Amino acid sequence: MLSSPYPSGRFECCKYGAAAVGNNIYYYYMEQRYSYRPVQVFWEYDILGDSWIEMSAPPEPKRMYVASASDGTYCYAAGGLSHEDLSPISDVIRYDPALESWEAIDPLPEPVAFADGDFLREYLVIAGGGAGYGPWPASDRVHVWKEGEGWMSATPLPAPVGIPHVELATIDATDYIFVFGGYNEGYLSSVYIGQIQNLE
């Protein structure tokens, strides 16, 4: 149980990116709750020290509903909803805790928001997306990225899934993607499990 409360200041925040590297957890690109207003703050939580450190603000544009993941070295923020016009964006950036700096990497093949992602070995997989309501229809798209190779499209999900939870795992030497729940004109109780081919 954490004893240090999340230091969101005067804002109650949600819809943030989160990723862990070593003994630290990073929170970035948040939304002021119920407002669709991004909060341009960046926090590091030191697990061993049970303490929070405010970091330099992440790069513009302000965004929320990013797909976040970590490969153990970097914290990634893929896509998201721009605060300027509430449209999905295709930017992908990553934070290097060792250098305390952000850098841009290959943009997504298409603008994506409300998606989720995970790493398996050297591969970042972004699946689903869209909110499943209003101007942001749910998506069945799956995109895979590897440094030096860029983005590739993978077999779509069986159905569109907005705001999913995505996990990757290797079980008995077979790679799998798990897509839990989500939203598409109503809350989803589905779980999609698929084998991932050719991750070497």
BELDADA-V949033 format. One line per field, one symbol per residue. phi: phi as a letter, one per 20 degrees, with the letter a starting at -180 (. if undefined). psi: psi as a letter, one per 30 degrees, with the letter a starting at -180 (. if undefined). A space follows every 10 residues. Layout:
phi=???
psi=???
//
This chain:
phi=.feeffeeme dedbldebbd cmecddcbld dfgmcldfde cbcddeffel bdceefgfff fgbbleecac endcddcdmp dfffcldfcd gccbddffdl bdbecgfffb fbcmebbbdc leddddcmpm enblecffcd fcccccgndm ecedgfffbf celeddcdbd clmdecddcd lpbblqfddf cdccfdemed
psi=kkfjlkigbf kjlahlkklk kbgkkkklil kkkgfhjkji lkkkkjeefh lkkklkklll lkllhlkllk gfelkkjkbl jkfeghkllf kkllkjfefh lllkakllfl kklgllllkj cgkkkklaal fglbgikllg kkkkkkkffa kkklkllflk jkhlkkkklk khgkklkkjk bakiglkkgl jkkkkklhj.
//
